[in-house]
Amino acid sequence: MKEWNLFSKQELIDALEKYNNSFALGPSKLTWSYIKFIMRDNDCLLKFVNIANLCIELGHWPSHFKPSNTIVIPKPNKSTYDSPKSY
């Protein structure tokens, strides 16, 4: 089993900065700009980090955190699309 390291508030802030503000996260339809806005509040940020770190420590990730949507976009002008490098 993979060991997961706990993360800090700064690591979360740094990770959030990389995301485009206009994209939706998934079923919740929350945009990155909204999540970033929420995380500006130190109490919300700390609670989020604490919940995530507790999930890591307990080795349990609640099922409602797991759903995701993936959109596969093929690269143009590829002769075949049977390789992951074509996407």
OpenMM code with the backbone's topology and positions (N, CA, C; nanometers):
from openmm import Vec3, app, unit

residues = "MET LYS GLU TRP ASN LEU PHE SER LYS GLN GLU LEU ILE ASP ALA LEU GLU LYS TYR ASN ASN SER PHE ALA LEU GLY PRO SER LYS LEU THR TRP SER TYR ILE LYS PHE ILE MET ARG ASP ASN ASP CYS LEU LEU LYS PHE VAL ASN ILE ALA ASN LEU CYS ILE GLU LEU GLY HIS TRP PRO SER HIS PHE LYS PRO SER ASN THR ILE VAL ILE PRO LYS PRO ASN LYS SER THR TYR ASP SER PRO LYS SER TYR".split()
positions = [
    Vec3(0.0848, -0.1189, 0.0000),
    Vec3(0.0000, 0.0000, 0.0000),
    Vec3(0.0887, 0.1245, 0.0000),
    Vec3(0.0487, 0.2234, -0.0755),
    Vec3(0.1243, 0.3476, -0.0857),
    Vec3(0.1101, 0.4294, 0.0420),
    Vec3(0.2208, 0.4839, 0.0876),
    Vec3(0.2192, 0.5749, 0.2018),
    Vec3(0.1887, 0.7160, 0.1525),
    Vec3(0.0947, 0.7803, 0.2164),
    Vec3(0.0593, 0.9175, 0.1814),
    Vec3(0.1134, 1.0113, 0.2874),
    Vec3(0.1721, 1.1202, 0.2447),
    Vec3(0.2213, 1.2214, 0.3371),
    Vec3(0.1111, 1.3214, 0.3667),
    Vec3(0.1079, 1.3690, 0.4892),
    Vec3(0.0141, 1.4748, 0.5250),
    Vec3(0.0571, 1.6020, 0.4528),
    Vec3(-0.0348, 1.6920, 0.4317),
    Vec3(0.0024, 1.8145, 0.3625),
    Vec3(-0.0348, 1.9363, 0.4443),
    Vec3(0.0268, 2.0476, 0.4098),
    Vec3(0.0106, 2.1719, 0.4846),
    Vec3(-0.0846, 2.2667, 0.4134),
    Vec3(-0.1216, 2.3722, 0.4841),
    Vec3(-0.2063, 2.4755, 0.4242),
    Vec3(-0.1360, 2.5358, 0.3027),
    Vec3(-0.0060, 2.5608, 0.3128),
    Vec3(0.0665, 2.6229, 0.2023),
    Vec3(0.0703, 2.5323, 0.0796),
    Vec3(0.0837, 2.4028, 0.1013),
    Vec3(0.0823, 2.3097, -0.0118),
    Vec3(-0.0529, 2.3136, -0.0843),
    Vec3(-0.1606, 2.3248, -0.0085),
    Vec3(-0.2927, 2.3343, -0.0702),
    Vec3(-0.3070, 2.4653, -0.1474),
    Vec3(-0.2645, 2.5745, -0.0888),
    Vec3(-0.2703, 2.7050, -0.1557),
    Vec3(-0.1900, 2.7014, -0.2855),
    Vec3(-0.0690, 2.6455, -0.2795),
    Vec3(0.0161, 2.6366, -0.3985),
    Vec3(-0.0498, 2.5510, -0.5066),
    Vec3(-0.1126, 2.4413, -0.4665),
    Vec3(-0.1788, 2.3534, -0.5632),
    Vec3(-0.2989, 2.4233, -0.6269),
    Vec3(-0.3766, 2.4960, -0.5484),
    Vec3(-0.4945, 2.5644, -0.6009),
    Vec3(-0.4581, 2.6723, -0.7025),
    Vec3(-0.3439, 2.7362, -0.6849),
    Vec3(-0.3022, 2.8432, -0.7752),
    Vec3(-0.2814, 2.7939, -0.9182),
    Vec3(-0.2577, 2.6662, -0.9358),
    Vec3(-0.2282, 2.6102, -1.0682),
    Vec3(-0.3528, 2.5912, -1.1547),
    Vec3(-0.4712, 2.5967, -1.0955),
    Vec3(-0.5926, 2.5638, -1.1681),
    Vec3(-0.6596, 2.6854, -1.2290),
    Vec3(-0.7100, 2.6695, -1.3511),
    Vec3(-0.7826, 2.7731, -1.4234),
    Vec3(-0.9147, 2.7999, -1.3522),
    Vec3(-0.9435, 2.9244, -1.3271),
    Vec3(-1.0617, 2.9620, -1.2483),
    Vec3(-1.1949, 2.9289, -1.3137),
    Vec3(-1.2000, 2.9094, -1.4426),
    Vec3(-1.3286, 2.8935, -1.5098),
    Vec3(-1.3772, 2.7497, -1.5201),
    Vec3(-1.2926, 2.6521, -1.4921),
    Vec3(-1.3338, 2.5136, -1.5074),
    Vec3(-1.4110, 2.4627, -1.3868),
    Vec3(-1.5146, 2.3824, -1.4131),
    Vec3(-1.5924, 2.3199, -1.3058),
    Vec3(-1.5177, 2.1982, -1.2542),
    Vec3(-1.5338, 2.1688, -1.1275),
    Vec3(-1.4643, 2.0576, -1.0650),
    Vec3(-1.5292, 1.9234, -1.0900),
    Vec3(-1.6570, 1.9219, -1.1148),
    Vec3(-1.7252, 1.7940, -1.1338),
    Vec3(-1.8718, 1.8059, -1.1028),
    Vec3(-1.9300, 1.7003, -1.0427),
    Vec3(-2.0741, 1.6988, -1.0177),
    Vec3(-2.1244, 1.8181, -0.9357),
    Vec3(-2.0417, 1.8734, -0.8495),
    Vec3(-2.0835, 1.9868, -0.7665),
    Vec3(-2.0973, 2.1150, -0.8473),
    Vec3(-2.0293, 2.1214, -0.9618),
    Vec3(-2.0268, 2.2388, -1.0494),
    Vec3(-1.9618, 2.3606, -0.9855),
    Vec3(-1.8867, 2.3399, -0.8780),
    Vec3(-1.8126, 2.4498, -0.8169),
    Vec3(-1.6913, 2.4803, -0.9025),
    Vec3(-1.6672, 2.6068, -0.9283),
    Vec3(-1.5506, 2.6453, -1.0073),
    Vec3(-1.4293, 2.6590, -0.9165),
    Vec3(-1.3119, 2.6547, -0.9784),
    Vec3(-1.1888, 2.6725, -0.9012),
    Vec3(-1.1870, 2.8095, -0.8349),
    Vec3(-1.2403, 2.9110, -0.9016),
    Vec3(-1.2392, 3.0453, -0.8415),
    Vec3(-1.3200, 3.0474, -0.7119),
    Vec3(-1.4301, 2.9736, -0.7077),
    Vec3(-1.5103, 2.9679, -0.5859),
    Vec3(-1.4354, 2.8931, -0.4752),
    Vec3(-1.3731, 2.7809, -0.5100),
    Vec3(-1.2951, 2.7057, -0.4102),
    Vec3(-1.1810, 2.7926, -0.3577),
    Vec3(-1.1128, 2.8634, -0.4477),
    Vec3(-1.0031, 2.9514, -0.4052),
    Vec3(-1.0552, 3.0611, -0.3120),
    Vec3(-1.1741, 3.1144, -0.3437),
    Vec3(-1.2340, 3.2174, -0.2597),
    Vec3(-1.2611, 3.1632, -0.1189),
    Vec3(-1.3184, 3.0443, -0.1113),
    Vec3(-1.3465, 2.9821, 0.0186),
    Vec3(-1.2183, 2.9599, 0.0966),
    Vec3(-1.1140, 2.9143, 0.0282),
    Vec3(-0.9890, 2.8811, 0.0951),
    Vec3(-0.9092, 3.0041, 0.1388),
    Vec3(-0.9532, 3.1232, 0.0980),
    Vec3(-0.8893, 3.2462, 0.1487),
    Vec3(-0.9187, 3.2657, 0.2969),
    Vec3(-1.0295, 3.2087, 0.3422),
    Vec3(-1.0645, 3.2154, 0.4851),
    Vec3(-0.9804, 3.1113, 0.5585),
    Vec3(-0.8967, 3.1567, 0.6498),
    Vec3(-0.8029, 3.0677, 0.7181),
    Vec3(-0.8727, 2.9540, 0.7918),
    Vec3(-0.9902, 2.9797, 0.8506),
    Vec3(-1.0629, 2.8737, 0.9212),
    Vec3(-1.1082, 2.7646, 0.8240),
    Vec3(-1.1615, 2.8038, 0.7085),
    Vec3(-1.2034, 2.7046, 0.6088),
    Vec3(-1.0837, 2.6257, 0.5575),
    Vec3(-0.9761, 2.6966, 0.5302),
    Vec3(-0.8544, 2.6316, 0.4810),
    Vec3(-0.8030, 2.5297, 0.5822),
    Vec3(-0.7951, 2.5691, 0.7072),
    Vec3(-0.7458, 2.4802, 0.8126),
    Vec3(-0.8375, 2.3587, 0.8296),
    Vec3(-0.9681, 2.3810, 0.8262),
    Vec3(-1.0615, 2.2683, 0.8402),
    Vec3(-1.0488, 2.1715, 0.7235),
    Vec3(-1.0344, 2.2244, 0.6027),
    Vec3(-1.0188, 2.1379, 0.4863),
    Vec3(-0.8924, 2.0534, 0.4977),
    Vec3(-0.7817, 2.1173, 0.5323),
    Vec3(-0.6541, 2.0455, 0.5474),
    Vec3(-0.6649, 1.9418, 0.6587),
    Vec3(-0.7273, 1.9774, 0.7702),
    Vec3(-0.7417, 1.8824, 0.8812),
    Vec3(-0.8260, 1.7613, 0.8419),
    Vec3(-0.9360, 1.7844, 0.7709),
    Vec3(-1.0210, 1.6727, 0.7267),
    Vec3(-0.9435, 1.5819, 0.6329),
    Vec3(-0.8752, 1.6415, 0.5353),
    Vec3(-0.7985, 1.5613, 0.4395),
    Vec3(-0.6877, 1.4837, 0.5100),
    Vec3(-0.6169, 1.5480, 0.6015),
    Vec3(-0.5091, 1.4794, 0.6729),
    Vec3(-0.5617, 1.3681, 0.7633),
    Vec3(-0.6784, 1.3882, 0.8231),
    Vec3(-0.7394, 1.2804, 0.9027),
    Vec3(-0.7777, 1.1620, 0.8141),
    Vec3(-0.8282, 1.1906, 0.6957),
    Vec3(-0.8599, 1.0824, 0.6012),
    Vec3(-0.7330, 1.0037, 0.5688),
    Vec3(-0.6237, 1.0732, 0.5482),
    Vec3(-0.4966, 1.0077, 0.5178),
    Vec3(-0.4504, 0.9250, 0.6376),
    Vec3(-0.4558, 0.9843, 0.7566),
    Vec3(-0.4117, 0.9120, 0.8772),
    Vec3(-0.4948, 0.7879, 0.9037),
    Vec3(-0.6255, 0.7971, 0.8817),
    Vec3(-0.7151, 0.6840, 0.9068),
    Vec3(-0.7153, 0.5820, 0.7926),
    Vec3(-0.6629, 0.6239, 0.6774),
    Vec3(-0.6640, 0.5356, 0.5617),
    Vec3(-0.8039, 0.5170, 0.5049),
    Vec3(-0.8875, 0.6183, 0.5212),
    Vec3(-1.0261, 0.6105, 0.4740),
    Vec3(-1.0603, 0.7388, 0.3994),
    Vec3(-1.1067, 0.7231, 0.2750),
    Vec3(-1.1506, 0.8376, 0.1961),
    Vec3(-1.2985, 0.8177, 0.1698),
    Vec3(-1.3865, 0.9015, 0.2276),
    Vec3(-1.5314, 0.8823, 0.2134),
    Vec3(-1.5751, 0.8727, 0.0676),
    Vec3(-1.6743, 0.7904, 0.0431),
    Vec3(-1.7175, 0.7629, -0.0944),
    Vec3(-1.7643, 0.8885, -0.1681),
    Vec3(-1.8202, 0.9866, -0.0980),
    Vec3(-1.8669, 1.1065, -0.1684),
    Vec3(-1.7522, 1.1976, -0.2120),
    Vec3(-1.6266, 1.1659, -0.1723),
    Vec3(-1.5102, 1.2399, -0.2206),
    Vec3(-1.4527, 1.1774, -0.3480),
    Vec3(-1.4990, 1.0593, -0.3861),
    Vec3(-1.4343, 0.9821, -0.4922),
    Vec3(-1.4825, 1.0061, -0.6346),
    Vec3(-1.6074, 1.0402, -0.6597),
    Vec3(-1.6512, 1.0533, -0.7995),
    Vec3(-1.5712, 1.1590, -0.8746),
    Vec3(-1.5467, 1.1323, -1.0018),
    Vec3(-1.4781, 1.2303, -1.0859),
    Vec3(-1.5231, 1.2130, -1.2295),
    Vec3(-1.5002, 1.3149, -1.3071),
    Vec3(-1.5284, 1.3110, -1.4504),
    Vec3(-1.3963, 1.3269, -1.5234),
    Vec3(-1.3765, 1.2474, -1.6260),
    Vec3(-1.2564, 1.2572, -1.7075),
    Vec3(-1.2975, 1.2818, -1.8514),
    Vec3(-1.2349, 1.3788, -1.9113),
    Vec3(-1.2595, 1.4078, -2.0518),
    Vec3(-1.1297, 1.3808, -2.1262),
    Vec3(-1.1346, 1.2877, -2.2194),
    Vec3(-1.0171, 1.2507, -2.2971),
    Vec3(-1.0191, 1.3296, -2.4274),
    Vec3(-0.9127, 1.4025, -2.4524),
    Vec3(-0.9046, 1.4855, -2.5714),
    Vec3(-0.7935, 1.4318, -2.6611),
    Vec3(-0.8292, 1.3827, -2.7810),
    Vec3(-0.7256, 1.3303, -2.8705),
    Vec3(-0.6393, 1.4422, -2.9273),
    Vec3(-0.5088, 1.4143, -2.9395),
    Vec3(-0.4185, 1.5091, -3.0038),
    Vec3(-0.4461, 1.5067, -3.1541),
    Vec3(-0.4399, 1.6203, -3.2191),
    Vec3(-0.4671, 1.6234, -3.3630),
    Vec3(-0.3554, 1.5572, -3.4442),
    Vec3(-0.3932, 1.5095, -3.5597),
    Vec3(-0.2990, 1.4569, -3.6587),
    Vec3(-0.2206, 1.3340, -3.6132),
    Vec3(-0.2804, 1.2501, -3.5321),
    Vec3(-0.2176, 1.1235, -3.4933),
    Vec3(-0.2672, 1.0153, -3.5888),
    Vec3(-0.1767, 0.9268, -3.6297),
    Vec3(-0.2166, 0.8222, -3.7235),
    Vec3(-0.3025, 0.7152, -3.6576),
    Vec3(-0.2850, 0.6976, -3.5283),
    Vec3(-0.3638, 0.5999, -3.4543),
    Vec3(-0.3899, 0.6525, -3.3136),
    Vec3(-0.4995, 0.6071, -3.2566),
    Vec3(-0.5360, 0.6514, -3.1220),
    Vec3(-0.5415, 0.5332, -3.0259),
    Vec3(-0.4562, 0.4335, -3.0478),
    Vec3(-0.4545, 0.3164, -2.9594),
    Vec3(-0.3455, 0.3251, -2.8537),
    Vec3(-0.2831, 0.4403, -2.8399),
    Vec3(-0.1786, 0.4616, -2.7404),
    Vec3(-0.2146, 0.5797, -2.6512),
    Vec3(-0.1870, 0.5716, -2.5218),
    Vec3(-0.2151, 0.6853, -2.4326),
    Vec3(-0.1451, 0.8139, -2.4738),
    Vec3(-0.0314, 0.8022, -2.5433),
    Vec3(0.0416, 0.9219, -2.5871),
    Vec3(-0.0327, 0.9988, -2.6963),
    Vec3(-0.1380, 0.9400, -2.7501),
    Vec3(-0.2165, 1.0055, -2.8532),
    Vec3(-0.3225, 1.0988, -2.7967),
    Vec3(-0.3285, 1.1051, -2.6647),
    Vec3(-0.4326, 1.1852, -2.6003),
    Vec3(-0.3728, 1.2904, -2.5101),
] * unit.nanometer
topology = app.Topology()
chain = topology.addChain("A")
for resn in residues:
    res = topology.addResidue(resn, chain)
    for name in ("N", "CA", "C"):
        topology.addAtom(name, app.Element.getBySymbol(name[0]), res)
